[in-house]
C-alpha cells in the first residue's frame, strides 16, 4: 500500500494512516524514479535516508524538504545561466 506524499509543515499533526517512514520502493514511486536510481542517489549521499539496522527507510518529511531544496537549487542555476 503506497500513499501519495503530501508535504507537511514541521508542526502539522501526522496522519496516523500515513506512515512516517517509507521503504525504498515506496520512496522511488513517490519520486517517480527507479529504485536503482534512488539507490545511486543514496550511495552518493544526495538523498536523505535513515538506517534501521540493515533496513533503509525514507522520511516523507525529509523527502519533501529535499525535493523543495532541489527545485530551489535548479531554479537558481537556471536564472544565472540566462
C-alpha positions, 0 to 999 in steps of 0.5 A: 500500500503506497500513499501519495506524499503530501508535504507537511509543515514541521508542526502539522499533526501526522496522519496516523494512516500515513506512515512516517517512514517509507521503504525504498520502493515506496520512496522511488514511486513517490519520486517517480524514479527507479529504485536503482536510481534512488539507490545511486542517489543514496550511495552518493549521499544526495538523498536523505535516508535513515538506517534501521539496522540493515533496513533503509527507510525514507522520511516523507518529511525529509523527502519533501524538504529535499525535493523543495531544496532541489527545485530551489537549487535548479531554479537558481542555476537556471536564472544565472545561466540566462 
